[in-house]
Amino acid sequence: MTSSALSKGANLPVEAAEVRVELCWSAGPGVPDVDASALLLTADGRVRDDGDFVFYNQPHHTSGAVTHLGKQQTGAGMADTVGVRFGALEAAVERIVLCASADGGTFGQVPGLTLRLLDAGTSAELARFEMAAGTETAFIGGELYLRQGKWKFRAVGQGYASGLAGLATDFGITVDEEGDTAATVTSPAPASPSYPQVTPPPPVQSPYPYRQGGPPAMPAGVRLTKGEEKLPVDMRKRLSLRKEQVAVSLRKHGAEGVTARVILVLDASGSMSFLYSRGVVADVVERMAAVAAQLDDDGEMQAWTFASNPARLPDLLLGELPEWLRLHVRVGQLSLFGRKKTKRGMEPGQVDMRTVGIQNEEQKVIAEVRAFVRENPAAAPTLVLFFSDGGVYRNAQIEQQLREAVDEPIFWQFVGLGKSNYGVLERLDTLTGRRVDNVGFFAVDDISTVPDAELYDRLLSEFPSWITAAGRAGIL
């Protein structure tokens, strides 16, 4: 086959059963080191787990289909090579993205940047793509993709000035950026919004002043929660206002005085990293703490995080909310392109987010929460507040879990955090064959712009009617 010189965006069929992809450049003083890698993607354009990365720290895919073959000198130049055996690829893999990173500079400082596609059997060059770059520190040179049962190659030439984090986010992963020694990405505390002047509740010796005759520290219908007095003043002000809004929403829906155990579930898949790093997830947790505080005055909320696997987080005690946000509102990371670095140890109680992974597996955490409720019965019903940015693809398994949960004292309120594929979650309200509707769902483009009153109205709109229906059905 004659070699083709491709321009950006061009493609060609690949007839070879096995190929090598060489990333070539001219080495010299001041030229950054360049590393090649590959990401194996499914039909939804996402990796399944961290095993779908092939790079120098993880050179062999478990299937044996993709291998990082390493660097070699070619005259005055260098080449870093990835090998692909199409026949060994798993059926779920429909795309292989061929990436690169520049260590110690930008790709604009790398002369002669070229991607070569070779027949591994004959070493014949099938295609050549000469690339131009500027300030980018991460790059997609090309991709191998499946189309109508045949593999093709496309010249991409897309750079990321935002570095590895920008590239990775496009494929639902999170990576360490250069110089970051943390083992996880930890969201900063959200900025305190501007609120009207509100006099905070006075300090109280007893956590239950209403029950012991203390002065009322809250408006009518608003409960004082154990540990609340320990919070910083600004956080207490926000909590006080938000509890009032929750109480108003409950009254509006005929559920004044209702009590419930509240469980929080947080998506920690790779695509959520931007929401964590912006502090959006931390703010969501603080807003949900007001729901738990108003529905259950013991000051506790159980919490889970999930991606490829679920992990239970330490219980959220209201009085420890600032420290809980710092320790546990986290996503995982993969040092994909960065050199192996010494990682900072985790603090006591923290979950190793590397074990949680990066893919969406909602059905696993749903099953784990169901098991917790069965093993820890409570007098009050359970309200699960489940936050995800989508990417749902285990539709049958998720539906099965929630159908089986119909006879359990749990209402599942799902909230979508963006414009993504929510799969079966969007259809659960209309599914037939259930004694009661045990699931609610709504999505927002940017939850940080949704006022508290509107958010709590939407969160609590279906929970009261489920309580009524579940009581009539003998579930509660």
C-alpha positions as CSV (number, residue, x, y, z in Angstrom):
1,M,0.0,0.0,0.0
2,T,1.4,3.4,-1.0
3,S,1.9,5.8,1.9
4,S,-0.5,8.8,2.1
5,A,0.5,12.2,3.3
6,L,-2.6,13.3,5.2
7,S,-3.8,16.8,6.0
8,K,-5.6,17.6,9.2
9,G,-9.0,15.9,9.3
10,A,-8.2,13.5,6.5
11,N,-8.8,9.7,6.9
12,L,-8.0,6.5,5.2
13,P,-9.0,2.8,5.6
14,V,-6.5,0.5,7.4
15,E,-6.2,-3.0,5.9
16,A,-3.3,-4.2,8.1
17,A,-4.1,-6.6,10.9
18,E,-1.5,-4.9,13.1
19,V,-0.1,-1.4,13.1
20,R,2.5,0.7,14.8
21,V,1.9,4.4,15.3
22,E,5.1,6.4,15.6
23,L,5.3,9.9,17.1
24,C,8.4,11.4,15.6
25,W,10.2,14.7,16.3
26,S,13.7,16.3,16.0
27,A,15.5,16.3,19.3
28,G,17.9,19.0,20.4
29,P,18.8,21.6,23.0
30,G,15.7,23.3,24.4
31,V,13.3,20.7,22.9
32,P,10.9,19.3,25.4
33,D,10.7,15.5,25.9
34,V,7.6,14.0,24.2
35,D,5.7,11.0,25.3
36,A,3.1,9.0,23.3
37,S,0.1,7.2,24.7
38,A,-3.2,5.7,23.7
39,L,-6.7,5.8,25.1
40,L,-9.2,3.0,24.4
41,L,-12.7,4.3,24.1
42,T,-16.1,2.7,23.9
43,A,-19.0,3.9,21.7
44,D,-19.9,6.7,24.1
45,G,-16.4,8.2,23.7
46,R,-15.2,7.3,27.2
47,V,-12.7,5.0,28.8
48,R,-14.1,2.2,30.9
49,D,-11.5,2.3,33.7
50,D,-7.9,3.2,34.2
51,G,-6.8,0.1,32.4
52,D,-7.9,1.7,29.1
53,F,-4.8,3.9,29.2
54,V,-1.6,2.7,27.7
55,F,1.5,4.7,28.4
56,Y,5.1,4.3,29.7
57,N,4.0,3.7,33.3
58,Q,1.3,1.2,32.1
59,P,2.7,-0.1,28.8
60,H,0.4,-3.1,28.2
61,H,-3.4,-3.2,27.9
62,T,-4.9,-6.2,29.7
63,S,-6.2,-7.5,26.3
64,G,-2.8,-7.4,24.8
65,A,-4.2,-5.4,21.9
66,V,-2.4,-2.1,22.6
67,T,1.2,-1.7,23.8
68,H,3.5,1.2,24.4
69,L,6.7,0.1,22.6
70,G,8.9,2.9,23.9
71,K,11.3,5.4,22.4
72,Q,14.1,5.0,20.0
73,Q,16.6,7.3,18.3
74,T,16.2,7.8,14.6
75,G,19.3,9.7,13.4
76,A,18.9,13.2,14.7
77,G,15.4,12.5,15.7
78,M,13.3,10.5,18.2
79,A,10.3,8.3,17.9
80,D,7.9,7.0,20.6
81,T,5.8,4.1,19.4
82,V,2.4,2.5,20.2
83,G,1.5,-0.9,18.7
84,V,-2.1,-2.0,18.0
85,R,-3.4,-5.5,17.2
86,F,-6.9,-5.1,15.9
87,G,-7.8,-8.8,16.2
88,A,-7.2,-8.7,20.0
89,L,-9.3,-5.7,20.7
90,E,-12.4,-6.2,22.9
91,A,-15.7,-5.8,21.2
92,A,-16.6,-2.7,23.3
93,V,-13.6,-0.7,22.0
94,E,-14.5,1.3,19.0
95,R,-11.9,4.0,19.0
96,I,-8.2,4.4,20.0
97,V,-7.1,8.0,20.5
98,L,-3.3,8.5,19.9
99,C,-2.1,11.2,22.4
100,A,1.1,12.9,23.3
101,S,2.4,15.2,26.1
102,A,5.3,17.6,26.2
103,D,7.5,17.5,29.3
104,G,9.3,20.8,30.0
105,G,7.8,23.0,27.3
106,T,5.1,23.3,24.6
107,F,4.6,21.5,21.3
108,G,5.4,24.7,19.5
109,Q,9.0,24.1,20.7
110,V,9.0,20.6,19.2
111,P,10.3,20.7,15.5
112,G,9.4,18.1,13.0
113,L,6.4,16.8,14.9
114,T,5.0,13.9,12.7
115,L,2.7,11.0,13.2
116,R,3.5,7.9,11.1
117,L,1.2,4.9,10.7
118,L,3.1,1.7,9.8
119,D,2.1,-1.9,8.9
120,A,3.6,-3.8,11.8
121,G,4.1,-6.9,9.6
122,T,6.0,-5.3,6.8
123,S,7.1,-2.0,8.4
124,A,5.7,-0.2,5.3
125,E,4.5,3.3,6.0
126,L,0.8,3.6,5.4
127,A,0.3,7.2,6.3
128,R,2.2,10.3,7.4
129,F,0.7,13.3,9.2
130,E,3.0,16.4,9.7
131,M,1.6,18.5,12.6
132,A,1.9,22.2,13.5
133,A,1.5,23.3,17.1
134,G,1.8,26.4,19.3
135,T,1.3,26.8,23.0
136,E,-0.2,23.3,23.5
137,T,1.2,21.0,26.2
138,A,-1.0,18.0,25.3
139,F,-1.9,16.8,21.8
140,I,-4.1,14.3,20.0
141,G,-2.1,13.3,16.9
142,G,-4.7,10.9,15.4
143,E,-7.2,8.2,16.0
144,L,-8.0,4.7,14.9
145,Y,-11.8,4.2,14.7
146,L,-14.2,1.5,13.8
147,R,-16.7,2.3,11.0
148,Q,-19.1,-0.3,9.6
149,G,-16.9,-3.1,10.8
150,K,-13.7,-1.7,9.3
151,W,-10.9,0.2,11.0
152,K,-9.9,3.6,9.7
153,F,-7.2,6.2,10.7
154,R,-7.9,9.9,11.0
155,A,-5.4,12.7,11.2
156,V,-6.6,14.9,14.2
157,G,-3.8,17.4,15.2
158,Q,-5.8,18.8,18.1
159,G,-3.8,20.5,20.9
160,Y,-4.7,21.5,24.4
161,A,-3.2,24.7,25.8
162,S,-4.9,23.7,29.1
163,G,-2.7,20.7,29.3
164,L,-3.4,17.2,30.3
165,A,-6.4,18.1,32.4
166,G,-8.1,19.7,29.4
167,L,-7.4,16.7,27.2
168,A,-8.4,14.2,29.8
169,T,-11.7,15.9,30.6
170,D,-12.9,15.3,27.1
171,F,-12.7,11.6,27.6
172,G,-14.1,11.4,31.2
173,I,-10.7,11.1,33.0
174,T,-8.7,13.2,35.4
175,V,-4.9,13.3,35.5
176,D,-2.3,15.0,37.5
177,E,-0.9,18.2,35.9
178,E,2.9,18.7,36.1
179,G,4.0,19.8,39.5
180,D,0.9,18.6,41.3
181,T,2.0,16.2,44.0
182,A,-1.4,15.6,45.4
183,A,-2.9,12.1,45.1
184,T,-6.3,13.6,44.3
185,V,-7.9,16.7,43.0
186,T,-9.5,18.4,45.9
187,S,-12.1,21.0,45.4
188,P,-11.5,24.4,47.0
189,A,-14.0,25.7,49.5
190,P,-16.7,27.6,47.6
191,A,-16.7,31.3,47.8
192,S,-19.3,32.7,50.2
193,P,-22.2,34.2,48.4
194,S,-23.6,37.6,49.3
195,Y,-26.7,37.3,51.6
196,P,-28.9,39.8,53.3
197,Q,-27.8,40.7,56.9
198,V,-29.2,37.9,59.1
199,T,-28.6,37.7,62.9
200,P,-27.2,34.2,63.5
201,P,-28.9,32.0,66.1
202,P,-27.6,32.7,69.6
203,P,-25.2,30.0,71.1
204,V,-27.1,27.4,73.0
205,Q,-25.8,24.9,75.5
206,S,-28.2,22.2,74.6
207,P,-28.4,20.9,71.0
208,Y,-32.2,20.5,71.5
209,P,-33.5,23.8,73.0
210,Y,-37.1,23.3,71.9
211,R,-37.2,20.0,73.8
212,Q,-35.7,21.3,76.9
213,G,-37.3,24.7,77.1
214,G,-34.5,26.9,75.7
215,P,-35.3,30.1,73.8
216,P,-36.4,29.6,70.2
217,A,-33.3,30.1,68.0
218,M,-35.0,29.5,64.7
219,P,-38.1,30.7,62.9
220,A,-41.2,28.6,63.4
221,G,-41.0,25.2,61.6
222,V,-37.2,25.3,61.4
223,R,-35.3,22.8,63.5
224,L,-32.1,23.5,65.3
225,T,-29.7,20.7,64.5
226,K,-27.2,19.0,66.7
227,G,-23.7,20.5,66.1
228,E,-25.0,23.5,64.2
229,E,-23.6,25.9,66.8
230,K,-20.0,24.7,66.0
231,L,-20.2,26.0,62.4
232,P,-18.4,29.2,61.3
233,V,-20.7,32.3,61.4
234,D,-21.0,32.7,57.6
235,M,-21.9,29.0,57.2
236,R,-24.4,29.2,60.0
237,K,-26.1,32.2,58.3
238,R,-26.3,30.2,55.0
239,L,-27.6,27.2,56.8
240,S,-30.3,29.2,58.6
241,L,-31.6,30.7,55.4
242,R,-31.5,27.4,53.6
243,K,-33.3,25.6,56.3
244,E,-36.1,28.2,56.1
245,Q,-36.3,27.5,52.4
246,V,-36.5,23.8,52.9
247,A,-39.2,24.2,55.5
248,V,-41.2,26.4,53.1
249,S,-40.9,23.8,50.3
250,L,-42.1,21.1,52.7
251,R,-45.1,23.1,53.7
252,K,-45.8,24.0,50.1
253,H,-46.0,20.2,49.3
254,G,-48.0,19.3,52.3
255,A,-45.1,17.7,54.2
256,E,-44.6,20.0,57.1
257,G,-43.1,18.1,60.1
258,V,-42.0,15.1,58.0
259,T,-38.8,13.5,59.1
260,A,-36.5,11.4,57.0
261,R,-33.0,9.8,57.0
262,V,-31.1,11.6,54.2
263,I,-28.3,9.8,52.2
264,L,-26.1,11.8,49.8
265,V,-24.5,10.1,46.7
266,L,-21.9,12.0,44.7
267,D,-20.7,11.1,41.2
268,A,-16.9,11.1,41.2
269,S,-16.4,9.9,37.6
270,G,-13.7,11.6,35.5
271,S,-16.0,14.0,33.7
272,M,-17.0,15.5,37.1
273,S,-13.5,16.9,37.8
274,F,-14.4,20.3,36.5
275,L,-17.3,20.6,38.9
276,Y,-15.1,19.5,41.8
277,S,-12.3,21.9,41.0
278,R,-14.7,24.8,40.6
279,G,-16.1,24.2,44.1
280,V,-19.6,23.4,42.6
281,V,-19.8,20.0,44.3
282,A,-18.7,21.4,47.6
283,D,-21.4,24.0,47.4
284,V,-24.0,21.3,46.5
285,V,-23.0,19.3,49.6
286,E,-23.4,22.4,51.8
287,R,-26.8,23.0,50.3
288,M,-27.9,19.4,50.8
289,A,-26.7,19.6,54.5
290,A,-29.6,22.0,55.0
291,V,-32.1,19.4,53.7
292,A,-30.7,16.8,56.1
293,A,-30.6,19.3,59.0
294,Q,-34.3,20.1,58.4
295,L,-35.5,16.6,57.9
296,D,-33.4,14.8,60.5
297,D,-32.3,16.7,63.6
298,D,-29.5,14.3,64.6
299,G,-27.0,16.2,62.6
300,E,-25.9,13.2,60.5
301,M,-26.0,12.3,56.9
302,Q,-24.7,9.1,55.3
303,A,-22.8,9.6,52.1
304,W,-21.3,7.6,49.2
305,T,-19.1,8.5,46.3
306,F,-18.9,6.4,43.2
307,A,-17.5,6.0,39.7
308,S,-16.4,2.5,38.5
309,N,-16.9,1.4,42.1
310,P,-18.8,2.8,45.1
311,A,-17.2,3.8,48.4
312,R,-18.9,4.8,51.5
313,L,-17.7,8.1,53.0
314,P,-17.6,8.9,56.7
315,D,-20.9,10.1,58.0
316,L,-21.3,13.9,57.5
317,L,-21.8,15.4,61.0
318,L,-23.2,18.9,60.6
319,G,-20.9,20.5,63.1
320,E,-17.9,19.1,61.1
321,L,-19.1,20.2,57.7
322,P,-16.1,22.5,56.8
323,E,-13.6,19.7,57.5
324,W,-15.7,17.1,55.9
325,L,-15.8,19.2,52.7
326,R,-12.0,19.5,52.7
327,L,-11.4,15.8,53.3
328,H,-14.1,14.0,51.3
329,V,-15.3,16.1,48.4
330,R,-12.7,14.7,46.0
331,V,-12.3,13.0,42.7
332,G,-9.8,10.4,41.7
333,Q,-6.7,10.9,39.6
334,L,-4.5,9.0,37.3
335,S,-0.9,10.1,36.7
336,L,-1.3,9.4,33.0
337,F,1.5,11.3,31.4
338,G,3.3,12.7,34.4
339,R,6.4,11.0,35.6
340,K,6.0,8.8,38.7
341,K,6.1,11.2,41.6
342,T,6.0,10.8,45.4
343,K,2.4,11.0,46.4
344,R,1.2,12.8,49.5
345,G,-0.3,10.3,52.0
346,M,-4.1,10.3,52.6
347,E,-5.4,11.8,55.8
348,P,-7.3,9.5,58.3
349,G,-10.8,8.5,57.1
350,Q,-10.2,9.5,53.4
351,V,-11.1,7.1,50.7
352,D,-8.4,6.2,48.2
353,M,-10.1,7.6,45.1
354,R,-7.9,5.5,42.8
355,T,-10.0,2.5,43.9
356,V,-13.2,4.3,43.0
357,G,-12.0,4.7,39.3
358,I,-13.5,7.0,36.7
359,Q,-16.3,5.2,34.8
360,N,-20.1,5.5,35.5
361,E,-21.5,2.5,37.3
362,E,-24.6,3.9,39.1
363,Q,-26.1,0.4,39.6
364,K,-23.3,-0.6,42.0
365,V,-23.8,2.3,44.4
366,I,-27.6,2.0,44.2
367,A,-27.2,-1.7,45.3
368,E,-24.9,-0.7,48.2
369,V,-27.2,2.0,49.5
370,R,-30.1,-0.4,49.3
371,A,-28.1,-3.0,51.4
372,F,-27.2,-0.3,54.0
373,V,-30.9,0.6,54.4
374,R,-31.9,-3.0,54.8
375,E,-29.2,-3.7,57.3
376,N,-29.9,-0.4,59.3
377,P,-33.6,0.0,59.5
378,A,-34.9,3.3,60.7
379,A,-38.3,4.5,61.9
380,A,-38.4,7.3,59.3
381,P,-38.2,6.8,55.5
382,T,-35.0,7.4,53.6
383,L,-34.5,10.1,51.0
384,V,-31.5,9.6,48.7
385,L,-30.1,12.7,47.0
386,F,-28.1,11.4,44.1
387,F,-26.0,13.8,42.0
388,S,-24.5,12.8,38.6
389,D,-23.4,14.6,35.5
390,G,-24.7,11.8,33.3
391,G,-22.8,9.4,31.0
392,V,-25.3,6.8,32.1
393,Y,-25.0,3.6,30.1
394,R,-25.8,0.7,32.4
395,N,-29.5,1.3,31.8
396,A,-30.9,-2.2,32.2
397,Q,-29.0,-2.8,35.5
398,I,-30.0,0.6,36.9
399,E,-33.6,0.1,36.0
400,Q,-33.5,-3.4,37.6
401,Q,-32.1,-2.1,40.8
402,L,-34.7,0.7,41.1
403,R,-37.6,-1.6,40.2
404,E,-36.5,-4.0,42.9
405,A,-36.3,-1.1,45.4
406,V,-40.0,-0.2,44.9
407,D,-41.0,-2.1,48.0
408,E,-38.3,-0.6,50.2
409,P,-38.7,2.6,52.3
410,I,-36.4,4.7,50.0
411,F,-37.2,7.5,47.7
412,W,-34.5,8.2,45.1
413,Q,-34.1,11.8,44.0
414,F,-31.7,12.0,41.0
415,V,-30.2,15.4,40.0
416,G,-28.4,15.8,36.7
417,L,-25.6,18.3,36.7
418,G,-25.2,19.3,33.1
419,K,-26.2,18.6,29.5
420,S,-25.4,15.0,29.2
421,N,-26.9,11.5,28.6
422,Y,-28.9,10.5,31.7
423,G,-30.2,7.3,30.0
424,V,-32.9,5.5,32.0
425,L,-32.9,8.1,34.8
426,E,-34.9,10.5,32.5
427,R,-37.5,7.8,31.9
428,L,-38.0,6.4,35.4
429,D,-41.0,8.7,36.2
430,T,-42.9,7.1,33.3
431,L,-42.0,3.5,33.8
432,T,-45.0,1.2,34.3
433,G,-45.3,-1.9,36.5
434,R,-44.4,-0.3,39.8
435,R,-46.7,-0.1,42.8
436,V,-45.4,3.4,43.6
437,D,-43.2,5.9,41.8
438,N,-40.1,5.7,44.0
439,V,-37.9,7.9,41.8
440,G,-37.6,11.5,40.8
441,F,-35.3,13.2,38.3
442,F,-34.5,16.6,37.1
443,A,-31.4,18.1,35.4
444,V,-29.9,21.6,35.5
445,D,-27.3,23.1,33.2
446,D,-25.5,24.9,36.0
447,I,-26.7,24.2,39.6
448,S,-24.7,27.0,41.0
449,T,-27.1,29.5,39.3
450,V,-30.2,27.9,40.6
451,P,-31.6,29.8,43.7
452,D,-32.0,27.8,46.9
453,A,-35.8,28.2,46.9
454,E,-36.1,26.7,43.4
455,L,-33.6,24.0,44.1
456,Y,-35.4,22.8,47.2
457,D,-38.8,23.0,45.5
458,R,-37.6,20.7,42.8
459,L,-35.8,18.4,45.2
460,L,-38.8,17.9,47.4
461,S,-41.7,18.0,44.9
462,E,-42.2,14.3,44.6
463,F,-40.9,13.0,48.0
464,P,-44.1,13.9,50.0
465,S,-46.4,12.3,47.4
466,W,-44.3,9.1,47.6
467,I,-44.6,9.1,51.4
468,T,-48.4,9.1,51.0
469,A,-48.4,6.4,48.3
470,A,-45.9,4.3,50.1
471,G,-48.0,4.5,53.3
472,R,-51.1,3.3,51.5
473,A,-49.2,0.5,49.9
474,G,-47.9,-0.7,53.2
475,I,-44.3,0.1,52.4
476,L,-44.0,2.6,55.2
